[in-house]
Amino acid sequence: MKAKEIRELSNDDLRVKLNEGRTELFNLRFQMATSQLDNTARIGMVKKDIARVLTEIREREMLAAAGANSDAAKTAQTA
């Protein structure tokens, strides 16, 4: 999944993608331990997708906090 596609998702969709990615990573690790995994590169791809989703979630949290701080500053200035 590309970063552009991740940015277009809603917050709820990001949480769903994160849970799906973690579940897939668990299953891939389990397959690797039982010697059933054919494509070992898939583990790295899933890890990167999880990191991309977590990064986007964190960026949105920081933007929301910055927006809340600027709103509080504006309120304090007018009071």
Summary of the structure (lengths in Angstrom):
residues: 79
radius of gyration: 18.3
end to end distance: 46.9
largest distance: 66.4
contacts: 179
relative contact order: 0.13
helix: 84%
strand: 0%
